[in-house]
Amino acid sequence: MFLLLLAAAVFVGGLIGTVGVGGILLIPALSALAGLSTHTAMGTALFSFIFTGLLGTWLFQRHGSIDWRITIPVCLGGLLCGYPGSLANAAAPAWLLDLLLGAVIIFAGVYALFPAKGGSPEYRAMKGRGNFRQKLLLLAIGGAVGFGSGLTGVGGPVLSVPLMVILGFSPLTAIATSQVIQITAALSGSAGNLAHGFIDADAAVWVTAAELVGVTVGARLAHSISQASLKKVVSVVCIVVGAFIILRACI
């Protein structure tokens, strides 16, 4: 079981490094292979994403792939709207939230499979950079990601990557931004989980170490394949992850 858990963690790390999406798959692996409760599995997985995000940020920054003029407003929007999302979470049943989230992610994945025609109007507006409308768009993206994360309890990248791809950002830009977003989301969530004892320290050490191996390989892969191929990979992973979330809601 231990070796299977490490293999699953390497796989999840590879997904995080390659497409930014897939961390949610670590939760059932921790429950099934490490015997953790759902809350502890979620807390342990989220804690590990602090370190995958730090490594991913460093690796993508080393390649010059992170545009901080895009990333900082998105992260700020996420920080501002995460708490309101968590308040809204209390007013809606979890299964309904998961169904909506899964449907949105699948839609984004399917939408991204179709070729873009010169980029969306939103992305073309970003080309000029520096004006108020551009900053509002980025804050809105971050706000939607933060609110959705607080509402559903999933990490930011599972929402930010498909949303940014839909709006016409290059897959590599979306994935690079997601590396930073997962740090902010994981830090804020882990503070509460730590206070409630929802982090298993032993599992966190081994799982994080394995994930970091996967992130290193995944980041290298993300920079070695074409943007068109990377977009297809993002689309397929989003569809699979969205289907998994819906299945989890129905069980």
C-alpha positions in Angstrom: 0.0 0.0 0.0 2.8 2.4 0.9 4.5 1.9 -2.5 1.1 2.4 -4.3 0.6 5.6 -2.3 4.0 6.9 -3.4 3.3 6.0 -7.0 0.0 7.8 -6.8 1.7 10.9 -5.3 4.3 10.9 -8.1 1.5 10.7 -10.7 -0.4 13.5 -9.1 2.7 15.6 -8.9 3.3 15.0 -12.6 -0.2 16.3 -13.4 0.4 19.4 -11.3 3.7 20.1 -13.0 2.4 19.4 -16.5 -1.1 20.9 -16.5 -1.7 22.4 -13.0 -4.8 20.3 -12.6 -5.2 16.9 -10.8 -4.3 17.5 -7.2 -7.8 16.5 -6.2 -7.0 12.9 -7.2 -4.6 12.7 -4.2 -7.5 12.8 -1.7 -9.1 9.4 -2.6 -5.6 7.9 -2.8 -4.8 9.0 0.8 -8.2 7.7 2.0 -7.9 4.3 0.3 -4.1 3.7 0.7 -3.2 5.5 3.9 -6.5 4.9 5.7 -7.1 8.6 6.4 -10.5 10.0 7.0 -11.9 12.3 4.3 -11.2 15.5 6.2 -7.7 14.4 7.1 -7.0 13.3 3.5 -8.2 16.7 2.2 -6.1 18.5 4.8 -3.0 16.5 4.2 -3.3 16.9 0.4 -3.9 20.6 0.6 -0.8 21.0 2.9 1.4 19.2 0.4 0.3 21.6 -2.3 2.1 24.4 -0.5 5.4 22.7 -1.4 4.4 21.6 -4.9 3.4 25.2 -5.6 6.7 26.5 -4.3 8.7 24.1 -6.4 6.4 24.6 -9.4 6.7 28.4 -9.1 10.5 28.1 -9.0 10.7 25.7 -12.0 8.3 27.8 -14.1 10.0 31.1 -13.1 13.4 29.6 -14.1 12.0 29.1 -17.6 10.6 32.6 -17.6 7.0 31.3 -18.0 5.3 33.2 -15.1 4.0 36.6 -16.1 3.7 38.4 -12.7 1.6 41.2 -14.2 -1.0 38.5 -14.8 -0.4 36.3 -11.8 -0.4 38.9 -9.0 -3.9 40.4 -9.8 -5.3 36.8 -10.2 -3.9 35.8 -6.8 -5.2 39.0 -5.2 -8.7 38.4 -6.5 -8.5 34.8 -5.2 -7.5 35.9 -1.7 -10.3 38.5 -1.6 -13.1 36.1 -2.6 -12.0 32.9 -1.0 -13.6 33.7 2.4 -17.0 34.7 0.9 -17.0 31.5 -1.0 -16.5 29.5 2.2 -19.5 31.3 3.8 -21.7 30.4 0.8 -20.5 26.8 1.1 -22.5 26.5 4.4 -25.7 27.4 2.6 -25.6 24.7 -0.2 -25.4 20.9 -0.1 -22.0 19.5 -0.9 -23.3 17.1 -3.6 -24.9 19.9 -5.5 -21.7 22.0 -5.4 -19.7 19.0 -6.6 -22.1 18.4 -9.5 -21.9 22.1 -10.6 -18.1 22.2 -10.2 -17.7 19.0 -12.2 -20.0 20.2 -15.0 -18.1 23.5 -15.3 -14.7 21.8 -15.5 -15.9 19.3 -18.1 -17.4 22.1 -20.1 -14.1 24.0 -19.9 -12.2 20.9 -21.0 -14.5 20.3 -24.0 -14.5 24.0 -25.0 -10.7 24.1 -24.9 -10.5 21.2 -27.4 -11.8 23.5 -30.1 -9.1 25.7 -31.8 -9.0 29.3 -30.8 -9.5 31.8 -33.6 -6.9 34.5 -32.8 -7.7 34.4 -29.1 -10.7 35.6 -27.2 -11.6 39.3 -27.0 -10.6 39.2 -23.4 -7.2 37.8 -24.2 -6.6 40.3 -27.0 -7.5 43.1 -24.5 -4.6 41.8 -22.4 -2.1 42.4 -25.1 -1.9 46.2 -24.3 -1.4 45.6 -20.6 -1.5 48.3 -17.9 -5.0 49.7 -18.3 -7.8 49.5 -15.7 -10.0 47.1 -17.7 -7.2 44.6 -17.9 -6.7 44.6 -14.2 -10.4 44.2 -13.5 -10.5 41.2 -15.8 -7.6 39.6 -14.0 -9.1 40.4 -10.6 -12.4 38.9 -11.8 -10.7 35.7 -12.8 -9.0 35.5 -9.5 -12.3 36.3 -7.7 -14.1 33.6 -9.5 -11.3 31.1 -8.7 -11.2 32.1 -5.0 -15.0 32.1 -4.6 -15.3 28.7 -6.3 -12.5 27.3 -4.2 -14.1 28.4 -1.0 -17.5 27.3 -2.2 -16.4 23.7 -3.2 -13.3 23.1 -1.1 -11.1 22.3 -4.2 -7.7 23.9 -5.0 -7.5 27.0 -7.1 -5.7 25.5 -10.2 -8.6 23.1 -11.0 -10.6 26.3 -11.6 -8.0 28.8 -12.8 -6.4 26.7 -15.6 -9.6 25.8 -17.5 -11.0 29.4 -16.9 -7.9 31.0 -18.3 -7.7 28.7 -21.2 -11.3 29.4 -22.1 -10.5 33.2 -22.0 -7.7 32.6 -24.5 -4.6 32.6 -22.4 -1.9 30.2 -23.6 -1.9 26.9 -21.7 1.6 27.5 -20.5 0.6 30.9 -19.0 -2.4 29.4 -17.3 -0.4 26.5 -15.9 2.5 28.8 -14.7 0.0 31.0 -13.0 -1.7 28.0 -11.3 1.6 27.1 -9.6 1.5 30.4 -7.7 -2.3 30.2 -7.1 -2.0 26.8 -5.4 0.4 28.3 -2.8 -2.0 31.0 -1.7 -5.0 28.6 -1.7 -3.1 25.9 0.2 -1.7 28.3 2.8 -5.0 29.8 3.7 -6.7 26.4 3.9 -4.0 24.7 5.8 -4.1 27.2 8.6 -7.6 26.0 9.5 -6.9 22.4 8.9 -3.9 22.5 11.2 -6.0 24.1 13.9 -8.5 21.3 13.6 -5.9 18.5 13.4 -6.8 17.5 9.9 -3.2 17.1 8.7 -1.4 13.7 9.1 2.3 14.7 9.5 3.8 11.3 8.6 1.7 10.9 5.4 2.4 14.6 4.5 6.1 14.1 4.5 6.2 11.0 2.2 3.4 12.2 -0.1 5.0 15.6 -0.5 8.4 14.2 -1.3 6.9 11.9 -4.0 4.8 14.7 -5.4 7.9 16.9 -5.8 9.5 14.3 -8.0 6.4 14.3 -10.2 6.3 18.1 -10.3 9.9 18.3 -11.5 9.2 15.8 -14.3 5.9 17.4 -15.2 7.3 21.0 -15.4 10.0 19.7 -17.8 7.3 18.0 -19.9 5.2 21.2 -20.0 8.1 23.1 -21.5 9.0 20.5 -24.0 5.8 19.9 -25.9 4.0 22.3 -28.2 1.3 24.7 -27.0 -1.3 22.9 -29.1 -0.4 19.5 -27.6 -0.4 21.0 -24.1 -3.8 22.5 -24.6 -5.1 19.0 -25.6 -3.6 17.5 -22.5 -5.2 20.2 -20.3 -8.5 19.5 -22.0 -8.4 15.8 -21.4 -7.3 16.1 -17.8 -10.0 18.6 -17.1 -12.7 16.3 -18.5 -11.3 13.3 -16.5 -11.1 15.4 -13.3 -14.6 16.9 -13.8 -16.0 13.4 -14.3 -14.3 12.2 -11.2 -15.8 15.1 -9.1 -19.3 14.3 -10.5 -18.8 10.6 -9.7 -17.7 11.4 -6.2 -20.9 13.5 -5.7 -23.1 10.7 -6.9 -21.6 8.0 -4.6 
